[in-house]
Amino acid sequence: MRTFIACSTYLLQPLVWLAILRVWLTSRARIKSERHDFGSAVYSDHFELRHMLTQGVVLGLGLSVINLVMGFSLPLLWVIIYEGLSILTLVVLPTTILPLTLIVVTTALTVLGGPYITGKPDLSAIGLNWSTVAGANYLWLAVVFFLLLGHWVAHYGGRFASPKIYAKQRGKRIAGYPWREFLVLPMVTLVPGDWLTSQWAFWPVFHFQGKSFAILVIPLILGLRWTVFRQAPRAVYRHLSKQFMWLGVAAAAFCGWTMARPADSPYLLIVLLVGYAVILWRAKRYDERQQFWYSQVDDGVRVLAIRPQTPAVKMDLAAGDIILECNHRPVNSETSFYEALLANPAYCHLRVRDMNGELKMTETAIYSGAPHEIGIVLFRDQEG
């Protein structure tokens, strides 16, 4: 029962509810933007919030079991700094988060500034202590970050590719595919020292090799901010996930290094942060060098997305395809496309050119009397 009460305090932490609010606001802004750009939302549900409340919890539970088996611990000072910086980041930078940077900065402040911070106040006079942990513990957070991020990006990156209209390119509107999701993982960690138990007698404590450890569930932020302009989003995120996994392997090797030189942990984390930044920079540069654009075209209409649970899901269409003909009539705008649909309001036959320039034919039945609900998202005709 004491352990259950301690774990329940996770829901009392302001960072958890602030993160939920931030994700909901981000999701709400996306839906509003889709309705403005395309007349109705491509994904009308708050899938970002759903992912955080499902995938975040599942990954957090798995990580917590591993942490308990390993006896993973973090000093209370690290927890306080991390949650404080996370709250500040979500408030000051409401459209993005810097999850790995938060871990690196928090570790640097704890390891390098800890002796100065914990001396004010000095808790030894009242029988309390802040305590420290091995440097490898901080590198373990980097291992966790990269492996879980790689797993998450590989399975969910690009699955909910929501287009957004950006500035014109050579007189044509272009679309990009932003990803603004992040997860909050409830991560169980052991906290050495006796500060928690001195404040709350019910707090569960473990005793190991003459040391006391309290159980604490902290919110660990995991996320990525990225926009794809010139490639298939799924392909981009699969490639990124593999590189994140390799960074996780490098972080695991650094864990071994800090067994002998624990003071090097903040510097090794900075090396990993630089490697992470280089990977994202190279991926961005590669995207910029591609010739393809999700732009308007003159000889057809560009497919930007397919709404779920609509007739178009059954058709062999993908974002980036160009519809050349609908029901054997050439189309070059959203209006002409729906006019062609009305020629046969119960069936849709398309002639399409894909991103590789290959032609294909596809067809499907559509909702009787409601061709506008076929589910193909296009550039809307500009007024005036």
N, C-alpha and C positions, 0 to 999 in steps of 0.2 A: 504493500500500500504506500509506503514511504517513497519507493521508487516511482510509482505511478504519479504521485503528487509532484515529485521533482520534475518528471517528464512533462507534466501538464503545464508547468510554468513556461514552457516554450510559447504557448498561446498568449501569455501575458507580456511578451517582449514587444515593444513598440516597432522594432524593425520588421517583424513578421507582418503586422497589419499595414504598415506603410508600404511594404513591397506588394501586398495584395491590392492596395488602393492604386499604386503606380501601374501595375499590370492592367487593372481594370480600366484606368484612364487611357492607357496606350491602346488597348483593344477598342475602346469606345471611339477614340480619335481615328483609328483605322476604318471602322465601320462608317463613320461620318464622311471620311475622305472617299471611300468607295461609292457611297451614295451620291456624292457630289460629282465624281468623275464618270460614273457609269449608270446612274439612275437608280440603282439598287445595290446592296452590298453583295460582293462576291461570296464572302463567308459571313453570314449574318449572326453566327454565334460567337461568343467570346472564347475562341479556342485557345488564346494565349493564357487566359486565367484557368481554363480547364487543364491545360498541360502543366501549369505550375502546381495545381492542387492534386494532380494524379501522378505525373512523372516525377515531380519534385519529391513527393512523399515516398514513392516507391524506391527511387534512387537513394534517398536519405536513409530509409530503413536498412537497405542493403549495406550502405556505408557504415551505419551505426553498429551493425553486427560485427563487421570487420574491425572497426575501431576497438570495440570491447574485447574481442579475441586478442588483438595485438597489445592491448593496454595503452592505447594512444591517449596522450594527455596534452593539454595546452595550459599555460599559466593564465590566471585570472586577468592579469594585466593585458595580455593579448586579446582576450575576449572583450574586455571593456573598450579598448582602442578600436578593434575591428567593428564592433557594433556602432560605436560613435561615428566613425568615418563612413560606414555604410549608410547610416541615416542622413548624414550631411550630404553624401553623394546623391542620394535619391531625391533630396529636397532641392539642392542647388542645381543639379544636372538632371532635370526630370525626364529627358528624352533618352537618356543612355545610362549605362552603368559601366564601371571599370573593375570587374571582379578580380582579375589576377593582380592588377595594380593595388587593390585594397589589401590583398594578402601580403604582397611584397612590402608595401609601406608600413603596414601594421607590424610585420616581423622586424623590419629595420628599427622602428621606434621601440619595440619591446627589447630587442637584443642590444642595440647600441645606446638607447636612452633609458632602458629599464633601471639601471642602477641609480640614475638621477631622479627618475619619477617615483620609484618605490621608496626612496628615502624621504619623500615628502607626501604623505605623512609616514613616519617611521612607526610601523605596527609592532615592532618587537617588544616595546615597553608594555603592551597589553597582551602579550603572549601570542600574537598573530604574525603570520609571514606571508609574503606574496609567492615565493617559490619560483623556480625556473625549471625548464625541461631541456632535454637534449636537442641539439641543433637539427638532428634528423627529423624530429617531429614537424618542423616547419616545412622541410622539403617534402614530407609525406603529403602535406596539403597541396603542393604543386603536382605531385603524382596523381592525387585524386582529381584535381581540377582538370588536368589534360585528358586523363582517361575517360572520365565521365562526360566531359565536353565533347570528346571525339565520338563517344557512343551516341550521345544525344543528337549531335549534328548529323551523323551518318543516318540515323533512323528518322529524324524529323525535319532536317534541313531541306527546304524546298517542297515539302509535301503540301504545305498550305501557302503556295506562292500567290501572294496578293499583289496585283499590279498597282502602281501609283504613277500618275501622269506628271512628268517633269518638264523642264523648259524645252523649247523647240530646238531642233537640230537641223540646220539648213532649211528652215521654213516648215519642217515637219515636227509634229509632236512626238515625243518619245516616252516610253514607259520603262520603269525600273521595278525591281522586286526586292523591297526592303524586308529585312528580318529583324525584329525588335524584341524578340522573346527573351525572357530569362526565368530561371527556376530558383526557388528558395528551398534548400535541402535541410530538413531537421537532422542535424548531425550530433550524435551523442559523443561526448568527450569526457575524459576524466580531468579534473582540475586539482592539482596538488595544492596543499596548504589547508588552512583551517578557517579561512575568512567566512565562507558560506555557512559552515556548521556553527560558527560562533553567532551568526545572525539568526539562523533558523535551525532549531534543535532537531526538527524532523528530517532534515536533509540526509539522504542516504550516503554513507561513507564506506569506502573500501580501505583496508589496511594491507599494504604490500611492502615487504622488506623494510619494515619500520617506518613507512611513510603513509600518510593519510591522503585519500583521493575522494573528492566529491563528484557525483554524477551531474552533468549539466548538458542540456540540449540547446545547441546554438544554431541560428539560421545561417547557412553557408550559401552565398550567392553564386550562381553559375549562369553565364549568359554570353551572348555574342551579338554585336550590332554590325550589320552588313547589308550591302545593297548590290544586287547583280543587275548589270545593264546590257551585257552583250553575250551572255552564255545561258545555257539551260541551268536553272538554279540547282536542280538535284545533282548534276554533274559537279558543279562548283563545290557544294557542301561535302560530297563524298571525297573529293580530293583534299579538302581542308581537314576532314576528320582523320585521314591517314597521317597527315603531318602532325596533328595534335597528339595522336597516339605515340608517334616517335618522340615528341617532346616529353610525354609521360615516361617513356623508357629512359630518356636522358635524366629526368628528375629522379627516377629510381636509382640510377647510378650515382647521382650526387648525394643521395641519402647515405650510400656507403661511404662516400668521401667524408661526410660530416661525422661519421663515427669516430674518425681520428682527429678531425679538425672542426669541432662544433661551432666555433666562432665564425666560420666561413659561410654559414647558412644564409645570412642576408645577401651576401655578395653572389652566391650561386643562384639565389632567387632572382636577382637582378639580371644575371646572364640568361636565365630562362625567360624573363619578361622581354628582354631584347630579342631573343629568338622568336618569341610569340609575335612581337611587333614586325619582325622581318618577314615572317610567313604571311601575315595579313597584308603587308605592303606589297610583297611580290604577287600575291593573288590579285590585289587591286590593279597593279600595273599590267598583269596578264589580261585582265578583263578589259582594260582600256585599250590594249593593242589589237583586240579583235575587230574585224570589219563589220560584223553583224550589229544591228540595232533593232530593238523592239519599237520600231517607228511606223508611222503611217506610210502607206504605199499608194501609188497611183493606179496600179493594175490589179486591184482586188481590195480586200479588207483584212487587216491583221488580227489574228486571234490572240487575245491577251490572257485569257483564263477560261476555265470551264467551271461553272457553278455546280456544286455537288447536288446529287439527287435530282438531276434534270435529264431530259432526253439526250443532251449532247454528251453525257458521260459515256454512253454506249458507242459513240462515234470515235474513230481513230484520229483524234485531234489533240494537238498540244500547243502550248503557248509558243508563239513565234510563227506558226503556220499562217499561210495566206490563202484565204478563200477566193478563188478566181470566178467560180460560177456557183449559183444556187438554183436548183431546179432548172438547169440548162440555160440560165440567163446570166450574163456577165454582171458582176457587182463591183462597185468602187467606193461605196460609202455605207454607213449603217442604214440609212434610209432605203437605198436600193437593195440592200440585203433583205430587209424585212418586206419590202414590196415583192421580191422574188419568192419569199416564203409564202406569202398570201396566194401565190399562184397555185399552190397545193398545200393548204393549211393543215393537212393531216400527215404529210410526209415531207422529208427533207433530203434532197440529193445534192451532194457537194463535190465540186472539183477543187482540189487543194494542192498547193505547192508547199512542201515542208522547208525547214531551216536549211537543209542540204540541197535545195533546188529540185528535189524529186517530186514528180506528180503522183497523186493518188486520188481514188474515188472513195467516198464514204456516204452512207445514208442511214436514216433511222426514222421511225414513226415519231410524231410529236403530239403534244397535247391538242386534242381536237378543239378548234376554235380559239386557241391561245398560242399562236406561233411566236409571240414575243417572249414566251417562257421556255424557249428551247434551251437556254443556258449558256450560250456562247457570248463571251464578253469581248466587246469591240471598242475601238475609239468612237466616242459619240460625235455626231455631226456638230460642228461649231455654228452657233447662232450668228446671224448677220453675215 
